[in-house]
Amino acid sequence: MRREVCDEVRILQERFDGVIRRWIDGYAEGGGRVHCGRGCSACCSLTVNCTFTEAVRVADVISDLQAAAVAGHVARLRQLLPRARDLTGWLRLHRREAGYCPFLDHDGACGVYAVRPFSCRALLATRESRWCGADFSELSSEEKRGFVESLDRSVVAFPMHYVAATRDLGEELEQRAALTLMARFSFSLYGSFPILVHLEREHRLSDLLPRGADAVRHLLEREGLFHPFLAAIHD
């Protein structure tokens, strides 16, 4: 059953990649440009969430060295969590102090690119990568105005510079992955990408799914990770 669920997500991701390639080609034909490229990595300081099934696919292929980097990242997230008063504060703390995604290679490229989650696949930047790493709370009014005026409002998720169509489709496919889990186990699990990978790699969380939501909740609580910013059960 575990393999079947993961295969379904793999197929969805492969189809999504095809949609993205066609979208980028069409946008380029009209004179647009997507600025994402190998090693740009500024967006890899953002909080990344995914469904548990997506995380399982990654946990199955990472090396021991990558797993150690993930464990270190999860430890930092545990330390930061008590300081977050709300979601906005958590996102800011994560970006400023958690460090970059633990799956980045030494050259800034994604070390799990082939199995990265929908949220990563869907994020296409229509402006230079420096804007993906910008803290807009620190920009002047003139800088903010210049950025907003530069956006192609026909394609972006305004007021950001990321493509709306791929973001929306990525969210839809996440929902399909979650519904697949729900149909089989009567609950789904969604949360921080590194944390879910860590739970599968170190604790084989997928083995608990047939035992129900309470068994999963017990593990999350024991590990200090049962929090809506980190991992949430939907049943």
C-alpha positions as CSV (number, residue, x, y, z in Angstrom):
1,M,0.0,0.0,0.0
2,R,2.9,2.4,0.8
3,R,4.4,1.8,-2.6
4,E,1.1,2.2,-4.3
5,V,0.5,5.6,-2.7
6,C,4.1,6.8,-3.5
7,D,3.7,5.7,-7.1
8,E,0.6,7.7,-7.5
9,V,2.4,10.8,-6.3
10,R,5.3,10.1,-8.6
11,I,3.0,10.0,-11.6
12,L,1.3,13.2,-10.6
13,Q,4.7,14.9,-10.2
14,E,5.9,13.7,-13.6
15,R,2.7,15.0,-15.2
16,F,3.2,18.3,-13.4
17,D,6.7,18.6,-14.7
18,G,5.3,18.3,-18.2
19,V,2.8,21.0,-17.6
20,I,5.5,23.3,-16.2
21,R,7.8,22.8,-19.2
22,R,5.0,23.7,-21.6
23,W,4.0,26.7,-19.5
24,I,7.6,28.0,-19.5
25,D,7.9,27.4,-23.3
26,G,4.7,29.3,-24.0
27,Y,5.7,32.2,-21.7
28,A,9.0,32.4,-23.4
29,E,7.4,32.5,-26.9
30,G,5.4,35.6,-25.7
31,G,8.6,37.3,-24.5
32,G,8.4,36.3,-20.9
33,R,11.2,34.8,-18.8
34,V,11.4,32.5,-15.8
35,H,14.6,33.2,-13.9
36,C,14.9,29.9,-12.0
37,G,18.1,28.0,-12.6
38,R,20.5,25.5,-11.1
39,G,22.1,26.9,-8.0
40,C,20.1,30.2,-7.7
41,S,18.7,28.8,-4.4
42,A,17.4,32.1,-2.9
43,C,13.9,30.6,-2.5
44,C,15.4,27.7,-0.6
45,S,15.4,29.8,2.6
46,L,11.5,29.8,2.5
47,T,9.4,27.5,4.6
48,V,8.5,24.5,2.5
49,N,5.5,22.3,3.3
50,C,4.3,19.1,1.7
51,T,2.2,16.1,2.1
52,F,3.6,13.1,3.9
53,T,3.7,10.9,0.8
54,E,5.9,13.4,-1.0
55,A,8.3,13.3,2.0
56,V,8.4,9.5,1.9
57,R,9.6,9.6,-1.6
58,V,12.5,11.8,-0.5
59,A,13.3,9.8,2.6
60,D,13.6,6.7,0.5
61,V,16.5,8.1,-1.6
62,I,18.6,10.4,0.6
63,S,22.1,9.5,1.8
64,D,23.2,9.2,5.4
65,L,25.0,12.6,5.0
66,Q,21.8,14.2,3.8
67,A,19.8,12.6,6.6
68,A,22.3,14.1,9.2
69,A,21.8,17.5,7.6
70,V,18.1,17.1,7.9
71,A,18.3,16.1,11.6
72,G,20.4,19.2,12.3
73,H,17.8,21.4,10.6
74,V,15.0,19.8,12.5
75,A,16.8,20.5,15.8
76,R,17.1,24.2,14.8
77,L,13.4,24.3,14.1
78,R,12.6,22.9,17.5
79,Q,14.7,25.6,19.1
80,L,13.0,28.4,17.1
81,L,9.4,27.3,17.6
82,P,8.9,28.7,21.2
83,R,9.8,32.2,19.9
84,A,7.1,32.2,17.2
85,R,3.9,34.0,18.4
86,D,2.1,33.6,15.1
87,L,2.5,32.3,11.5
88,T,4.0,35.5,10.2
89,G,6.6,35.5,13.0
90,W,7.4,31.8,12.4
91,L,8.0,32.4,8.7
92,R,10.3,35.3,9.5
93,L,12.2,33.3,12.1
94,H,12.5,30.4,9.8
95,R,13.9,32.5,7.0
96,R,16.4,34.5,9.1
97,E,17.6,31.8,11.5
98,A,16.8,28.3,10.4
99,G,19.2,28.3,7.5
100,Y,18.8,27.1,4.0
101,C,17.1,23.9,3.0
102,P,19.2,21.0,4.3
103,F,18.9,19.3,0.9
104,L,21.0,21.9,-0.9
105,D,24.3,20.7,-2.2
106,H,27.6,22.5,-1.7
107,D,27.1,24.4,-5.0
108,G,23.6,25.6,-4.1
109,A,21.8,23.0,-6.2
110,C,18.9,20.8,-5.0
111,G,20.2,17.4,-3.8
112,V,16.8,15.8,-4.2
113,Y,15.6,17.6,-7.4
114,A,14.0,14.6,-9.0
115,V,11.8,13.9,-6.0
116,R,11.3,17.4,-4.7
117,P,7.7,18.2,-3.5
118,F,5.0,20.0,-5.5
119,S,5.6,23.3,-3.6
120,C,9.1,23.4,-4.9
121,R,8.2,22.4,-8.4
122,A,5.4,25.0,-8.6
123,L,7.5,28.0,-7.6
124,L,8.5,29.8,-10.8
125,A,10.1,33.3,-10.5
126,T,9.4,35.9,-13.1
127,R,12.1,38.2,-11.6
128,E,15.7,37.8,-10.7
129,S,16.6,35.4,-7.8
130,R,17.6,38.2,-5.5
131,W,13.9,39.0,-5.2
132,C,13.3,35.5,-4.0
133,G,15.6,36.2,-1.0
134,A,14.5,39.7,-0.3
135,D,13.0,40.7,3.0
136,F,10.3,43.2,1.9
137,S,9.9,44.6,5.4
138,E,13.4,46.0,5.0
139,L,12.9,47.6,1.6
140,S,12.2,51.3,1.1
141,S,8.9,52.5,-0.2
142,E,10.6,53.4,-3.5
143,E,12.1,49.9,-3.8
144,K,8.8,48.2,-3.1
145,R,7.0,50.4,-5.6
146,G,9.6,49.7,-8.3
147,F,9.2,46.0,-7.7
148,V,5.4,46.0,-7.9
149,E,5.4,48.1,-11.0
150,S,7.8,45.6,-12.7
151,L,5.5,42.6,-12.3
152,D,3.7,40.9,-15.1
153,R,0.3,40.9,-13.5
154,S,-1.1,38.7,-16.3
155,V,0.8,35.7,-14.8
156,V,2.0,36.4,-11.3
157,A,0.3,35.7,-7.9
158,F,0.3,39.5,-7.2
159,P,1.9,41.1,-5.3
160,M,4.6,38.4,-5.5
161,H,6.6,37.6,-8.6
162,Y,5.9,33.9,-8.7
163,V,3.7,32.3,-11.4
164,A,0.1,31.9,-10.3
165,A,-1.0,29.1,-12.6
166,T,1.7,26.7,-11.5
167,R,1.3,27.6,-7.8
168,D,-2.4,26.9,-8.0
169,L,-1.9,23.6,-9.9
170,G,0.7,22.6,-7.3
171,E,-1.7,23.2,-4.5
172,E,-4.4,21.2,-6.3
173,L,-2.1,18.2,-6.7
174,E,-1.1,18.5,-3.1
175,Q,-4.8,18.1,-2.2
176,R,-5.0,15.1,-4.5
177,A,-2.1,13.5,-2.7
178,A,-3.7,14.2,0.7
179,L,-7.0,12.8,-0.4
180,T,-5.2,9.6,-1.5
181,L,-3.9,9.2,2.1
182,M,-7.3,10.0,3.5
183,A,-9.0,7.4,1.4
184,R,-6.6,4.7,2.6
185,F,-6.1,5.6,6.2
186,S,-9.0,8.0,7.1
187,F,-6.5,10.8,7.8
188,S,-3.7,12.7,6.1
189,L,-0.5,14.3,7.3
190,Y,0.9,17.6,6.1
191,G,3.7,19.8,7.3
192,S,7.3,20.9,7.1
193,F,9.1,19.1,4.3
194,P,12.4,18.5,6.3
195,I,10.5,17.4,9.4
196,L,8.3,14.9,7.6
197,V,11.4,13.5,5.8
198,H,13.1,13.2,9.2
199,L,10.2,11.4,10.8
200,E,10.1,8.9,8.0
201,R,13.9,8.4,7.8
202,E,14.5,8.1,11.5
203,H,11.2,6.7,12.8
204,R,9.6,5.0,9.8
205,L,6.5,6.9,10.3
206,S,4.8,5.3,7.4
207,D,4.6,2.0,9.4
208,L,2.3,3.8,11.9
209,L,-0.3,4.9,9.3
210,P,-2.3,1.6,9.4
211,R,-2.5,2.0,13.2
212,G,-4.4,5.3,12.8
213,A,-4.1,9.0,13.5
214,D,-3.6,8.5,17.3
215,A,-0.5,6.5,16.8
216,V,1.0,9.1,14.5
217,R,0.0,11.9,16.9
218,H,1.7,10.1,19.8
219,L,5.0,10.0,17.8
220,L,4.7,13.7,16.9
221,E,4.1,14.6,20.5
222,R,6.9,12.4,21.8
223,E,9.3,14.1,19.3
224,G,8.1,17.6,20.2
225,L,6.9,18.1,16.6
226,F,3.1,18.1,17.0
227,H,2.4,21.8,16.1
228,P,0.5,23.4,13.2
229,F,3.7,25.1,12.0
230,L,5.5,21.8,11.9
231,A,3.2,18.9,11.3
232,A,-0.6,18.6,11.2
233,I,-3.0,15.7,11.1
234,H,-6.2,16.1,9.2
235,D,-8.9,13.5,9.9
